[in-house]
Amino acid sequence: MLKGAGDVVMEQEGSASRNGEMASWDINDIKLPQDVKHTDWFQEWPNSYVKHIYSSEDKNAQRHHSSWAMRNTNNHNSRILKKSCLGVVVCGNDCSTLDGRKICLRPAICDKARQKQQRKCCPNCSGPLRLIPCRGHGGYPVTNFWRHEGQFIFFQSKGAHDHPRPETKLEAEARRSIQKAQPAFSPPCPRLRRFQEIK
């Protein structure tokens, strides 16, 4: 999952710079390159210190899409959208599903909803859930920056995710719809029972 320095360089070389584009730009530059000959294919799981130049026509880039669980964070530059990674929610028992996959849920965006989510039980074994926060940017969450300039959308990621990938939004929605279709009664997990007793 984690990449070495060589992998980071390779990924950066595989972005816009592979086509001879200027790779020396930074998202905070006053002026960004506009003589771009080739744009990048959209990256759903950007990782490490990477830069991409997307076409302003790219729907995923327009929506600032990422399959990592990201939320908007305060940024003092109104021209740049800043998003920080929330990490992943895993089973405290480290259980596996029948097909051998680990439970890696998408953290809720809102702080209150994320706290509530951690009081729920693992959908696989009914054990406790726990949040693994992202600390891949010098102890802080990995940060993604988006900037629309003319015909291009510039993207820059700072930090390498130090946790497993969460389920995608589509996978999370599918799981929730299956859970809603199942019978409403399920025995509460011990952690939830203790929480209810304390209240």
Accessible surface in RSA format (square Angstrom, percent):
REM  Atomic radii and reference values for relative SASA: ProtOr
REM  Chains: A
REM  Algorithm: Lee & Richards
REM  Probe-radius: 1.40
REM  Slices: 20
REM RES _ NUM      All-atoms   Total-Side   Main-Chain    Non-polar    All polar
REM                ABS   REL    ABS   REL    ABS   REL    ABS   REL    ABS   REL
RES MET A   1   123.68  64.0  60.41  40.0  63.27 150.6  70.00  59.5  53.68  71.1
RES LEU A   2   118.50  66.0  90.53  64.8  27.97  70.3  90.71  63.7  27.79  74.8
RES LYS A   3    78.77  38.4  56.02  34.4  22.75  54.2  35.75  32.2  43.02  45.8
RES GLY A   4    40.65  50.1   0.00   N/A  40.65  50.1  35.56  97.6   5.09  11.4
RES ALA A   5    85.32  78.4  67.73 104.5  17.59  40.0  73.88 104.0  11.44  30.3
RES GLY A   6    49.15  60.6   0.00   N/A  49.15  60.6  40.24 110.4   8.91  20.0
RES ASP A   7    76.30  53.4  71.63  71.3   4.68  11.1  11.73  27.6  64.58  64.4
RES VAL A   8    25.56  16.8  25.56  23.1   0.00   0.0  25.56  22.2   0.00   0.0
RES VAL A   9    77.47  51.0  77.47  70.1   0.00   0.0  77.47  67.3   0.00   0.0
RES MET A  10   134.93  69.9 127.12  84.1   7.81  18.6  98.49  83.7  36.44  48.3
RES GLU A  11    40.15  23.0  30.00  22.7  10.15  24.2  30.75  59.5   9.40   7.7
RES GLN A  12    60.32  33.7  59.60  43.6   0.73   1.7  17.00  36.2  43.32  32.9
RES GLU A  13    97.71  56.1  94.86  71.8   2.85   6.8  40.43  78.2  57.29  46.8
RES GLY A  14    38.95  48.0   0.00   N/A  38.95  48.0  27.61  75.8  11.34  25.4
RES SER A  15     5.18   4.4   4.50   6.0   0.68   1.6   0.66   1.4   4.52   6.3
RES ALA A  16     4.08   3.8   4.08   6.3   0.00   0.0   4.08   5.7   0.00   0.0
RES SER A  17    32.03  27.1  18.10  24.1  13.93  32.1  15.73  33.5  16.30  22.8
RES ARG A  18   114.86  48.2  75.88  38.7  38.99  92.8  54.15  74.0  60.72  36.8
RES ASN A  19    52.74  36.4  28.08  27.1  24.66  59.4   9.39  22.6  43.35  41.9
RES GLY A  20    71.08  87.7   0.00   N/A  71.08  87.7  38.03 104.4  33.06  74.0
RES GLU A  21    17.86  10.3   7.24   5.5  10.62  25.3   2.76   5.3  15.10  12.3
RES MET A  22   100.59  52.1  90.80  60.1   9.79  23.3  75.65  64.3  24.94  33.0
RES ALA A  23    48.87  44.9  34.24  52.8  14.64  33.3  36.27  51.1  12.60  33.4
RES SER A  24    97.50  82.4  63.63  84.9  33.88  78.0  55.05 117.2  42.45  59.5
RES TRP A  25     6.41   2.6   3.65   1.8   2.75   6.5   4.67   2.5   1.73   2.8
RES ASP A  26    42.73  29.9  42.72  42.5   0.01   0.0  22.09  52.0  20.64  20.6
RES ILE A  27     0.00   0.0   0.00   0.0   0.00   0.0   0.00   0.0   0.00   0.0
RES ASN A  28    87.98  60.7  67.83  65.6  20.15  48.5  26.57  63.9  61.41  59.4
RES ASP A  29    52.06  36.5  45.14  44.9   6.93  16.4  14.85  34.9  37.22  37.1
RES ILE A  30   162.92  92.7 147.44 109.8  15.48  37.3 152.06 109.5  10.86  29.5
RES LYS A  31   167.75  81.8 148.36  91.0  19.40  46.2 110.43  99.4  57.32  61.1
RES LEU A  32     5.70   3.2   0.01   0.0   5.69  14.3   0.94   0.7   4.76  12.8
RES PRO A  33    14.24  10.4   3.82   3.5  10.42  37.9  13.52  11.2   0.72   4.5
RES GLN A  34    82.90  46.4  60.26  44.0  22.64  53.9  48.18 102.6  34.71  26.3
RES ASP A  35    94.72  66.3  79.19  78.8  15.53  36.7  43.93 103.4  50.78  50.6
RES VAL A  36    19.23  12.7   1.06   1.0  18.17  43.8   1.09   0.9  18.14  49.2
RES LYS A  37   153.87  75.1 122.61  75.2  31.26  74.4  99.56  89.6  54.31  57.8
RES HIS A  38    98.46  53.8  93.96  65.3   4.50  11.5  52.09  53.7  46.38  54.0
RES THR A  39    50.43  35.9  31.57  32.0  18.86  44.9   9.08  12.2  41.34  62.5
RES ASP A  40    10.26   7.2   1.91   1.9   8.35  19.8   2.67   6.3   7.58   7.6
RES TRP A  41   209.41  84.0 204.97  99.2   4.44  10.4 178.00  94.9  31.41  51.0
RES PHE A  42    38.56  19.3  14.96   9.3  23.59  61.4  14.96   9.1  23.59  67.5
RES GLN A  43    68.31  38.2  65.37  47.8   2.94   7.0   3.92   8.3  64.39  48.8
RES GLU A  44    74.46  42.8  69.68  52.7   4.78  11.4  17.72  34.3  56.74  46.3
RES TRP A  45    52.43  21.0  37.45  18.1  14.98  35.2  26.31  14.0  26.13  42.4
RES PRO A  46     3.55   2.6   2.65   2.4   0.89   3.2   3.44   2.8   0.10   0.6
RES ASN A  47     8.27   5.7   8.24   8.0   0.03   0.1   3.38   8.1   4.89   4.7
RES SER A  48     0.00   0.0   0.00   0.0   0.00   0.0   0.00   0.0   0.00   0.0
RES TYR A  49    94.46  44.1  93.28  53.1   1.18   3.1  75.42  56.7  19.03  23.5
RES VAL A  50     0.33   0.2   0.00   0.0   0.33   0.8   0.00   0.0   0.33   0.9
RES LYS A  51    38.56  18.8  38.06  23.4   0.50   1.2  20.16  18.1  18.41  19.6
RES HIS A  52     7.09   3.9   6.91   4.8   0.17   0.4   7.09   7.3   0.00   0.0
RES ILE A  53     0.34   0.2   0.34   0.3   0.00   0.0   0.34   0.2   0.00   0.0
RES TYR A  54     1.62   0.8   1.61   0.9   0.01   0.0   0.16   0.1   1.46   1.8
RES SER A  55    34.65  29.3  33.40  44.6   1.25   2.9  23.91  50.9  10.74  15.0
RES SER A  56    28.98  24.5  23.48  31.3   5.50  12.7  14.08  30.0  14.90  20.9
RES GLU A  57   134.96  77.5 125.20  94.7   9.76  23.2  50.54  97.8  84.42  68.9
RES ASP A  58    36.61  25.6  26.21  26.1  10.39  24.6  15.55  36.6  21.05  21.0
RES LYS A  59   145.47  71.0 141.90  87.1   3.57   8.5  97.88  88.1  47.58  50.7
RES ASN A  60    50.24  34.6  49.92  48.2   0.33   0.8   0.05   0.1  50.19  48.5
RES ALA A  61     0.00   0.0   0.00   0.0   0.00   0.0   0.00   0.0   0.00   0.0
RES GLN A  62    68.87  38.5  54.96  40.2  13.91  33.1  20.44  43.5  48.43  36.7
RES ARG A  63   153.03  64.3 130.60  66.6  22.43  53.4  71.74  98.0  81.29  49.3
RES HIS A  64    37.25  20.4  35.58  24.7   1.67   4.3  24.60  25.4  12.65  14.7
RES HIS A  65    38.64  21.1  32.31  22.5   6.33  16.2  27.82  28.7  10.83  12.6
RES SER A  66     9.05   7.6   2.60   3.5   6.45  14.9   2.60   5.5   6.45   9.0
RES SER A  67     2.12   1.8   0.96   1.3   1.15   2.7   1.15   2.5   0.96   1.3
RES TRP A  68     2.06   0.8   1.30   0.6   0.77   1.8   1.30   0.7   0.77   1.2
RES ALA A  69     0.15   0.1   0.10   0.2   0.05   0.1   0.15   0.2   0.00   0.0
RES MET A  70    15.31   7.9   3.25   2.1  12.07  28.7   3.25   2.8  12.07  16.0
RES ARG A  71    72.99  30.6  69.87  35.6   3.12   7.4  14.25  19.5  58.74  35.6
RES ASN A  72    95.43  65.8  75.56  73.0  19.86  47.8  25.72  61.9  69.70  67.4
RES THR A  73    40.80  29.0  25.20  25.5  15.59  37.2  32.32  43.4   8.47  12.8
RES ASN A  74   116.21  80.1  91.32  88.2  24.89  59.9  43.40 104.4  72.81  70.4
RES ASN A  75    48.67  33.6  25.55  24.7  23.13  55.7   7.15  17.2  41.52  40.1
RES HIS A  76   173.38  94.8 137.86  95.8  35.52  90.9  99.32 102.4  74.06  86.2
RES ASN A  77    57.91  39.9  51.10  49.4   6.81  16.4  21.96  52.8  35.96  34.8
RES SER A  78   118.81 100.4  76.46 102.0  42.35  97.6  56.83 121.0  61.98  86.8
RES ARG A  79   134.37  56.4 116.37  59.3  18.00  42.9  60.19  82.3  74.18  45.0
RES ILE A  80     6.33   3.6   0.93   0.7   5.40  13.0   1.43   1.0   4.90  13.3
RES LEU A  81    50.13  27.9  43.87  31.4   6.26  15.7  47.62  33.4   2.52   6.8
RES LYS A  82    59.42  29.0  58.65  36.0   0.77   1.8  10.20   9.2  49.22  52.4
RES LYS A  83    34.40  16.8  34.40  21.1   0.00   0.0   3.92   3.5  30.49  32.5
RES SER A  84    14.59  12.3  14.59  19.5   0.00   0.0   7.12  15.2   7.46  10.5
RES CYS A  85     3.19   2.4   0.01   0.0   3.18   7.5   0.00   0.0   3.19   3.4
RES LEU A  86    16.33   9.1  10.31   7.4   6.02  15.1  13.67   9.6   2.66   7.2
RES GLY A  87     0.00   0.0   0.00   N/A   0.00   0.0   0.00   0.0   0.00   0.0
RES VAL A  88     0.00   0.0   0.00   0.0   0.00   0.0   0.00   0.0   0.00   0.0
RES VAL A  89     0.00   0.0   0.00   0.0   0.00   0.0   0.00   0.0   0.00   0.0
RES VAL A  90    15.92  10.5  15.92  14.4   0.00   0.0  15.92  13.8   0.00   0.0
RES CYS A  91     6.27   4.7   1.34   1.5   4.93  11.6   1.34   3.4   4.93   5.3
RES GLY A  92    36.32  44.8   0.00   N/A  36.32  44.8   5.64  15.5  30.68  68.7
RES ASN A  93    89.62  61.8  62.25  60.2  27.36  65.9  21.98  52.9  67.64  65.4
RES ASP A  94    96.68  67.7  85.94  85.5  10.74  25.4  31.46  74.0  65.22  65.0
RES CYS A  95    22.47  17.0  13.37  14.9   9.10  21.4  21.97  55.7   0.51   0.5
RES SER A  96    51.82  43.8  29.61  39.5  22.21  51.2  19.22  40.9  32.60  45.7
RES THR A  97    34.66  24.6  28.57  29.0   6.08  14.5  29.25  39.3   5.40   8.2
RES LEU A  98   196.52 109.4 158.82 113.6  37.71  94.8 163.14 114.6  33.39  89.8
RES ASP A  99   101.21  70.9  63.75  63.5  37.46  88.6  51.68 121.6  49.53  49.4
RES GLY A 100    53.31  65.7   0.00   N/A  53.31  65.7  29.42  80.7  23.89  53.5
RES ARG A 101   155.86  65.4 151.03  77.0   4.83  11.5  66.89  91.4  88.97  53.9
RES LYS A 102   105.65  51.5  87.28  53.6  18.37  43.7  70.92  63.8  34.73  37.0
RES ILE A 103    17.72  10.1  13.52  10.1   4.20  10.1  15.18  10.9   2.55   6.9
RES CYS A 104    26.21  19.8  19.07  21.3   7.13  16.8   7.96  20.2  18.24  19.7
RES LEU A 105    11.20   6.2  11.20   8.0   0.00   0.0  11.20   7.9   0.00   0.0
RES ARG A 106    26.20  11.0  20.65  10.5   5.55  13.2  13.65  18.7  12.55   7.6
RES PRO A 107     3.90   2.8   0.00   0.0   3.90  14.2   0.00   0.0   3.90  24.2
RES ALA A 108    27.52  25.3  16.81  25.9  10.71  24.4  27.52  38.8   0.00   0.0
RES ILE A 109    88.11  50.1  83.59  62.3   4.52  10.9  83.59  60.2   4.52  12.3
RES CYS A 110    72.75  55.0  62.97  70.2   9.78  23.0  36.10  91.5  36.65  39.5
RES ASP A 111    73.20  51.3  69.14  68.8   4.06   9.6  27.77  65.4  45.43  45.3
RES LYS A 112   165.24  80.6 160.65  98.6   4.59  10.9 105.93  95.3  59.31  63.2
RES ALA A 113    42.66  39.2  35.40  54.6   7.26  16.5  39.31  55.4   3.35   8.9
RES ARG A 114    25.03  10.5  25.03  12.8   0.00   0.0   1.02   1.4  24.02  14.6
RES GLN A 115   106.64  59.6 102.86  75.2   3.78   9.0  29.26  62.3  77.38  58.7
RES LYS A 116   121.69  59.4 121.28  74.4   0.41   1.0  64.44  58.0  57.25  61.0
RES GLN A 117    26.50  14.8  25.58  18.7   0.93   2.2  13.48  28.7  13.02   9.9
RES GLN A 118    39.94  22.3  39.94  29.2   0.00   0.0   6.11  13.0  33.83  25.7
RES ARG A 119    84.15  35.3  83.13  42.4   1.02   2.4  22.74  31.1  61.42  37.2
RES LYS A 120   114.79  56.0 114.10  70.0   0.69   1.7  61.39  55.3  53.40  56.9
RES CYS A 121    31.41  23.8  17.48  19.5  13.93  32.7  12.32  31.2  19.09  20.6
RES CYS A 122     3.07   2.3   0.00   0.0   3.07   7.2   0.00   0.0   3.07   3.3
RES PRO A 123    56.92  41.5  13.83  12.6  43.09 156.6  24.75  20.4  32.17 200.0
RES ASN A 124    65.59  45.2  31.54  30.5  34.06  82.0   6.59  15.9  59.00  57.0
RES CYS A 125    52.49  39.7  22.87  25.5  29.62  69.6  31.64  80.2  20.85  22.5
RES SER A 126    53.56  45.3  51.20  68.3   2.36   5.4  19.37  41.3  34.19  47.9
RES GLY A 127     5.33   6.6   0.00   N/A   5.33   6.6   5.33  14.6   0.00   0.0
RES PRO A 128    43.61  31.8  43.61  39.8   0.00   0.0  43.61  36.0   0.00   0.0
RES LEU A 129     3.49   1.9   3.49   2.5   0.00   0.0   3.49   2.4   0.00   0.0
RES ARG A 130   126.62  53.2 125.65  64.1   0.96   2.3  46.94  64.2  79.67  48.3
RES LEU A 131    43.41  24.2  27.90  20.0  15.51  39.0  27.90  19.6  15.51  41.7
RES ILE A 132    41.80  23.8  41.04  30.6   0.76   1.8  41.80  30.1   0.00   0.0
RES PRO A 133    54.09  39.4  50.60  46.1   3.49  12.7  50.68  41.8   3.41  21.2
RES CYS A 134     1.32   1.0   0.00   0.0   1.32   3.1   0.00   0.0   1.32   1.4
RES ARG A 135   116.76  49.0 107.18  54.6   9.58  22.8  35.86  49.0  80.90  49.0
RES GLY A 136    16.81  20.7   0.00   N/A  16.81  20.7   6.72  18.4  10.09  22.6
RES HIS A 137    58.15  31.8  55.22  38.4   2.93   7.5  33.92  35.0  24.23  28.2
RES GLY A 138    74.69  92.1   0.00   N/A  74.69  92.1  46.94 128.8  27.75  62.1
RES GLY A 139    43.25  53.3   0.00   N/A  43.25  53.3  27.65  75.9  15.60  34.9
RES TYR A 140   157.74  73.6 157.58  89.7   0.16   0.4 109.61  82.4  48.13  59.3
RES PRO A 141    37.11  27.0  36.43  33.2   0.68   2.5  36.43  30.1   0.68   4.2
RES VAL A 142     0.00   0.0   0.00   0.0   0.00   0.0   0.00   0.0   0.00   0.0
RES THR A 143    11.38   8.1  11.38  11.5   0.00   0.0   1.89   2.5   9.49  14.3
RES ASN A 144     0.88   0.6   0.88   0.9   0.00   0.0   0.00   0.0   0.88   0.9
RES PHE A 145    23.64  11.8  23.64  14.6   0.00   0.0  23.64  14.3   0.00   0.0
RES TRP A 146     5.12   2.1   3.82   1.8   1.30   3.1   3.08   1.6   2.04   3.3
RES ARG A 147     5.24   2.2   4.83   2.5   0.41   1.0   1.56   2.1   3.68   2.2
RES HIS A 148    93.36  51.0  74.13  51.5  19.23  49.2  57.02  58.8  36.34  42.3
RES GLU A 149    32.52  18.7  30.29  22.9   2.23   5.3   3.17   6.1  29.36  24.0
RES GLY A 150    72.12  88.9   0.00   N/A  72.12  88.9  38.36 105.3  33.75  75.6
RES GLN A 151   133.18  74.5 129.23  94.4   3.95   9.4  39.27  83.6  93.91  71.2
RES PHE A 152    17.43   8.7  17.22  10.7   0.20   0.5  17.22  10.4   0.20   0.6
RES ILE A 153     0.19   0.1   0.19   0.1   0.00   0.0   0.19   0.1   0.00   0.0
RES PHE A 154     0.00   0.0   0.00   0.0   0.00   0.0   0.00   0.0   0.00   0.0
RES PHE A 155     1.19   0.6   1.19   0.7   0.00   0.0   1.19   0.7   0.00   0.0
RES GLN A 156    12.79   7.2  12.79   9.3   0.00   0.0   0.94   2.0  11.85   9.0
RES SER A 157     1.16   1.0   0.02   0.0   1.14   2.6   0.00   0.0   1.16   1.6
RES LYS A 158    47.18  23.0  47.18  28.9   0.00   0.0  20.90  18.8  26.29  28.0
RES GLY A 159     0.00   0.0   0.00   N/A   0.00   0.0   0.00   0.0   0.00   0.0
RES ALA A 160    25.14  23.1  22.89  35.3   2.25   5.1  22.89  32.2   2.25   5.9
RES HIS A 161     0.16   0.1   0.16   0.1   0.00   0.0   0.00   0.0   0.16   0.2
RES ASP A 162    62.55  43.8  38.64  38.5  23.91  56.5  21.23  50.0  41.31  41.2
RES HIS A 163     5.72   3.1   0.00   0.0   5.72  14.6   5.36   5.5   0.36   0.4
RES PRO A 164    54.44  39.7  51.62  47.1   2.82  10.2  53.83  44.4   0.61   3.8
RES ARG A 165   111.18  46.7 101.55  51.8   9.62  22.9  24.98  34.1  86.20  52.2
RES PRO A 166     4.51   3.3   0.02   0.0   4.49  16.3   0.29   0.2   4.23  26.3
RES GLU A 167    23.74  13.6  17.26  13.1   6.48  15.4  15.76  30.5   7.97   6.5
RES THR A 168    28.67  20.4  28.67  29.1   0.00   0.0  25.34  34.0   3.33   5.0
RES LYS A 169   111.10  54.2 107.77  66.1   3.33   7.9  56.94  51.3  54.16  57.7
RES LEU A 170   140.64  78.3 135.66  97.1   4.98  12.5 135.99  95.5   4.66  12.5
RES GLU A 171    88.08  50.6  80.78  61.1   7.31  17.4  39.96  77.3  48.13  39.3
RES ALA A 172     0.74   0.7   0.74   1.1   0.00   0.0   0.74   1.0   0.00   0.0
RES GLU A 173    96.81  55.6  90.82  68.7   5.99  14.3  34.22  66.2  62.59  51.1
RES ALA A 174    52.08  47.9  44.48  68.6   7.60  17.3  51.22  72.1   0.85   2.3
RES ARG A 175    53.40  22.4  49.96  25.5   3.44   8.2  36.77  50.3  16.63  10.1
RES ARG A 176   110.89  46.6 110.31  56.2   0.58   1.4  44.66  61.0  66.23  40.1
RES SER A 177    66.38  56.1  56.81  75.8   9.57  22.1  45.64  97.2  20.73  29.0
RES ILE A 178   105.53  60.1 102.67  76.5   2.87   6.9 105.28  75.8   0.26   0.7
RES GLN A 179    72.34  40.4  59.88  43.8  12.46  29.7  30.06  64.0  42.28  32.1
RES LYS A 180   173.50  84.6 141.85  87.0  31.65  75.4  94.83  85.4  78.67  83.8
RES ALA A 181    90.48  83.2  48.88  75.4  41.59  94.6  60.82  85.7  29.65  78.6
RES GLN A 182   102.33  57.2  92.76  67.8   9.58  22.8  27.56  58.7  74.78  56.7
RES PRO A 183   118.14  86.1  94.94  86.5  23.20  84.3 107.56  88.8  10.59  65.8
RES ALA A 184   112.67 103.6  68.82 106.2  43.85  99.7  79.40 111.8  33.27  88.1
RES PHE A 185   168.09  84.1 147.82  91.6  20.28  52.8 153.10  92.8  14.99  42.9
RES SER A 186    79.76  67.4  65.95  88.0  13.81  31.8  35.43  75.4  44.33  62.1
RES PRO A 187    93.58  68.2  87.08  79.4   6.49  23.6  87.08  71.9   6.49  40.3
RES PRO A 188    50.61  36.9  41.39  37.7   9.21  33.5  47.13  38.9   3.48  21.6
RES CYS A 189     1.80   1.4   0.13   0.1   1.67   3.9   1.80   4.6   0.00   0.0
RES PRO A 190    74.94  54.6  74.08  67.5   0.86   3.1  74.34  61.4   0.60   3.7
RES ARG A 191    80.63  33.9  78.26  39.9   2.36   5.6  21.84  29.8  58.79  35.6
RES LEU A 192    45.18  25.2  44.80  32.0   0.38   1.0  45.18  31.7   0.00   0.0
RES ARG A 193   110.39  46.3 110.34  56.2   0.05   0.1  44.12  60.3  66.27  40.2
RES ARG A 194   138.10  58.0 137.09  69.9   1.01   2.4  60.80  83.1  77.30  46.8
RES PHE A 195    62.91  31.5  60.96  37.8   1.95   5.1  62.48  37.9   0.43   1.2
RES GLN A 196   101.29  56.6  85.88  62.8  15.41  36.7  32.96  70.2  68.33  51.8
RES GLU A 197   133.26  76.5  99.22  75.1  34.04  81.1  50.84  98.3  82.42  67.3
RES ILE A 198   145.80  83.0 115.43  86.0  30.37  73.2 122.09  87.9  23.71  64.3
RES LYS A 199   181.39  88.5 117.88  72.3  63.52 151.2  85.13  76.6  96.26 102.5
END  Absolute sums over single chains surface
CHAIN  1 A    11903.0       9633.8       2269.2       6680.8       5222.1
END  Absolute sums over all chains
TOTAL         11903.0       9633.8       2269.2       6680.8       5222.1
